Amino acid sequence: MSHIDKSKINKIVLAYSGGLDTSIIVRWLQEEYQAEVITFTADIGQGEEVEPARAKAEAMGIKHIHIEDLREEFARDFVFPMFRANAIYEGEYLLGTSIARPLIAKRLVEIAEEHDADAISHGATGKGNDQVRFELGAIALDPHLKTIAPWREWDLSSRESLMQYAETHDIPIDFATCKKKSPYSMDANLLHISYWRWSVSPENAPDEAEYIELTYEKGDIVAINGEAMKPYEVMLKLNELGGKHGIGRLDIVENRFVGMKSRGCYETPAGTIMIKAHRAIESLTLDREAAHLKDEIMPRYAKLIYNGFWFSPERELLQAMIDKSQEFVNGVVRVKLYKGNVIVVGRKSEDSLFDENIATFEDDAGAYDQTDAEGFIRLNGLRLSIEASKGRDLS
């Protein structure tokens, strides 16, 4: 039950897709709150036209309609910083949905401030993570702004009840399409899509491998095969190449922040290539202890994003450290794409810490004195020797 005083809500900014759920939410908000609804539709690379949402909103009497292309901001300010951390949730999930929510929350709040609105609203259900992500973001950016979550208030609990509501409340939707719609929720953006729709199956991928070169500057990809690209262009191209070669399919069971386990089938072609290549360039340019420290904090960083704490002091603190680590992460990684696999076949960098003169097993001309290893081993074994001398069994 909502604790919002409806009489004090005059304007509401709604995250609006133009689909069944959010179209019903428009009318429901208008009737339940007797408030003006302002719609916001974001293009974050979901691969479908967002402009039709304008006509649908207009048909429902919406006067202020915001439709924005946020693909570059999404890639540059959210996805790329996350990939500098090599972030993976629970060892598998590349956080495709999680990382999109902070940007949407940010724009909802900004538009609300622009229109002097009293509340924002979203179409996330009371069972999922997205409600948490949207609302934690809004609280961090404007704690005085109210959030209305219709799925936690109304009694519409099935697709049939939603369609009946639409029919009786004169909501313009395609009933034939809605009746055929899959019962599974779908999310799409530049980084990923639910279901497997962008890629061919690995078995049907080309029999000939494709090689690409990714150029890095300070941990970010700035060119593919020598062609300079903006962050969102990088992702579009890698999605195309990865999809062609059956890369990025995932079927997992994840632990939601709200407490339940959930099965997810995701497709992340660009992200799968990016994380493999990024670790490759870091292996060449990053100090050992810096690399190990990054690996230790990565699960914490990934969990923050998954749980909706992008706008938090702890995430910003970790981000500053991660970004500092990328100062010398520059160079080129060559990868082979083949039937669902991303295989690193080459890496080079002017900032490489690899020294062949030291690493060689051939004559190193005195670059490395092997007798130094004896003292190194003795010192590292000292505490073990003391334990054993006291009769402690370490077997």
N, C-alpha and C positions, 0 to 999 in steps of 0.2 A: 504494500500500500504506500503510495506516494505521500510525502509530508509537505509537498509544495502547496502554498496557498494560491489556488487558481485565479483568484480575483486580482492578484498582483502580477499576473503574467499577461503582458499586452503584445509582445512580439517574440517569436520563436524562430531560430534558425535551424533548419532541418538538413541533415546529410541525406541527400535525395538522389536515388539512382534512376527513378522513372519506372521501376518495376512494380510488381503487385504490392509487396509489403509497404514500401515507402509511399506509394500512391495512396494507400489506405490510411497511412499515418497522417498524411496531409489533411485529409478530411476529418479524421478522428481528432486531431489537434484543433482544427477550426471549430469543431462542435463541442468538444469537451472543455476546452480552455477559452473559447470565444476570443481567440487571439489571432493576430496577423501572422501568417506563416511565410517565412522567407526561405527559399530553397538554395542549396549549394550542391553542385555536382562537380566532381573532380575527375579529370582525365589523368590517371597515373599509369597509363599504359595497359589498360585492361583489354585493348584490342577490339573494342566495339565503339560505335559512334555514341557520343554523349549529347550531341546537339538535340536529338529527338526528345530529350528530357524537358527541353524548353517548351515545346508545344504541349506536352502533357501537363506541365505546371501551369501554363497559361489557361488551359482548358478547365483547370480547377480554381481559377481566380487568383492565382499568385501574381502579385505585382512586381516584386523584387526577386529576380532570378539570377543566380551566380553560376556560371559554367566556366571552369578554368582548366587550362592545360598546365598541369603541375609535373609533367614527366621529368623535366630537367632538374627541378628543385628536388624531386623525390630521389632521383639517381645521385645527384651531386651531394646533397646535404644529409641524406639518410642511408641509402644503400651503400655508397662508397665508404663512408666512415665506418659502417658496420663491418664491411669486408676487410678493412685494415686490421681488424681484430681477429679475423678468421672465425667469426662467431657461428657456432652450431649449437642448437638446443638438444639436449639428451643424445648427443652423438650423431644425430642424423638430420634434424630439421633445420633448414637454412633460413627460417624466420620470415618467409615470404609475406604472410598476412600481418604478422606482428609489427614489422617495420613500416608498414603503410599507414597504420592507425595514428601515430603521432602527428604526421603531416595533416591529415584530415582534421584531427582535433584542433590543431593550430589554426587552420583556416576558418573553422567554425567559430572559434573564439574571436578571431580578428574581424570576421564579418559581423558577428554579434555586436562587437564594440563599434563598428562603423555605423550600424543601424540603431544603436542604443537599445538593443534587444535585452530581454530579461532572462531568456533561457535558450539553450540549444537542445536538439533532440536527435536521436539516432534510431536505426532499425535493428540493432543487435538484440538478441534474445537474452533472457535471464539465465541461460545455461552456459553460455560461451565466455570466451576470454575477451572478445571485442568490447563488450560493455565496460569492462574494467579498464581497458586501454584508452577508450574514448574519454571516459570520465576522469581517470587519473590525470590524463593530459589536460583536460579542461580545468581541473582543480589547481594544477600547477601553474597554469597560465592566467587564470582569473577565478580565484576562489569564491567570488561573490556571484558568479553566474550559475544559475540553476541548470540542471540537466533533467530532461524528461525522457524516460525510457518506456514507451508504450507497451512493450512486451511484458513489462513487470506490472502493468496497471490494468490492461484490458482483459476481457474474457474470451478473446478470439484465439483458440488453441489449435486450429487445424487449417489446412489449405482450403478445405471446403467452407469453413466458417468465414475465412477471409474473402473468398469469392462471393459468398452470399452477402456479406457486408458491402462489397463493391457494387453489387447489383442493386441493392436497395438504397444505396447512398449516391447513385449517379456518378460513379467514378469511372473514367474512361480507360478501360484496359481491354486487352485481347483475351477474352475468356477461353477461346479455343487453344491458344498457346499456353495459358496458365494451367489448363486441365492436363496438358501433355507434359508439363514441366516435371523434371526429376525431383524426387523428394529430398535429394541430397543438396546441401548448401554448396554454393560455388563462389569462389573469390578469385579475382585475377588482377594482376598489375605487371609492371615491367619485370619484376623479379620472379614471379611464379604464377601458376594457375592450379586450381583444384581440378581433379580428374587428369587424364592424360589426353590432351587435345592439341598440343603444339608439336609433339614429336611423333615420329614413326616408331614402331617397336624396334628394338635393337636387331631382331631377326630380319626385319625388312629394310634395315639401313643399308646404304651403299656398301658394296664389297670392297671398294677401294678407299683407303684411309685418306683423310685430308689433314694437311699440316698448316698451322697458323702461327704467327708470331705476335705476341702481345708486348707492347712497350709500356714500362712503368716509370712514373715519376712520383716520388714520395709516397709510394704504396698504392697509387691509383693508376689504372690503365688509361693511357692517353692516346694510344694508337693501336690499330690492328693492321698487320702486314704493312706497316710503314705509313698508313693513312691516318692522319690526326682526326680524332672524333671527340665530341662532347660525351659526357657520362651516359646520357640516355641513349645516344647513338651507339655507344659501345654495347649497351645491353640489348638493344634491338638486334644488332648484328650477331652477337653471341647467341641470342635466343634462336635466330634463324639457323646459324651453323650447328648449334647443339641439337636443335629439333631435327634437322636433316639427318643427323647421325645417331638418333635415339638416345640422347644424353639427358640425364636429369630426372628420370622417373623414380618415384619413391612411394612406398606403401608402409605406413608406420602406425603404431599406437603410441600416442603422446599423453603426458600428464598435464591436464589443464590446470590453470591457476585456481579455478573455482573448486577443484577437488576431485573431478572425475577423470577417467581415462577416455580417450577419444581416438577413433581411427581416422587417419587422414591419408588421402592419395593425392600427392602433389607432383608438380612437374616444374623443375627449376633448371632449365638448360644453361642460361648465362651464368647463374650463380655457381653451378657445379664446375664449370670451366674456370670461373674467376677464383674460387677458393683454392683449387688445385694449383693454378699458376701462381697465385700470390704466395702460397707456402714455398713454392719453388724459388721465387726470386728472394724471399726472405732467407732461405737456406744458404744462399750465397752471400748475402749482404748484412745479415743481422748477427750481432754478437751472440755467443752461445747462451750466456746467462740472461740476456735481454729476451731472447727467443723463448727460453724456458719459463721466464716470468710471465710473458704474454700467454703462454699455454696454460699456466696456472690460474690466471685471472679470467681467461676466456669463458669458462662455464658460468662464472658469476655475471659477467657482462651480458652473455646470451640470455641468462635467466631474467635479468633486469628488463631487457627488451621484450621478451616473451610475456612477462607479467605486467607490462605497461608502464614501466618506470623510465622511459626515454628522457622525459623532462624531470630529472632528479639530480641532486648534488652528487650522488655516488656515481651515476652514469657519466656525468660531465668530468668528474675527477678521473675515472678510468679512461675516458676518451682522450683527455689531455696527455696521459701517459702513453696511450696507444699511438696517438698522432706524433708524439716526440720520437717514438721508436722507428717511425717511417722516414726519418730525415735522409737516410742513405739507401732506402729501398728503391733503387733506380736500376733500370736495365731492360733486357729483353728475355722473354721466356718463349721457347718454341714448344708447342704441344701438338700431339697427334690425336685426332678425333676418329674413333673407329668403333662402330657397333656398341654404343652405350658407354664407351670408355674414353677417359681423358688421360692421356699418357704424356708425361713430360719427357721430352727428348733432347732438350738443350736449354741452357741459360747462360747469360753473359751480362757483365756489369763493370763499369769503370770503378764502382765502389765495392767490388768483390773483396771479401776477406780470405778467399781461398788462395793460398800461396803454394804453387806447385813445387817450388824449391824446398819447402819445409815438408810437404806431404809425401813427396816421392820416396819409394823404397830403393831407388837407385842412389848413386853417389850424390849427396846434397851439398858437397863442398863446404862442410862445416856449418851449415845453416841450423842444424839441430844436433845437439850433443846427446846421444842416446844414454850416456852414463848418468845424465841428470835424472833419468827415470827411476834409478835405484833409490835415491833420497826421497823422491816424490812418493813412491810406493811405501817406503818405510814410514814416513810421516802419516800417510793416510791409514796405514795399518796399525799405528801406535795404540789407539783406543781398543782395537780388536785384540791386540797382544795383551793389554792390561786385563781385559775381560777374561781371556783364556787363562792367564796366570793366577787369577782368583778362583779358578776351578769352575767357572760358569760354562755350561754346555750351550754352544751356539749352533749345534748341528741341526 
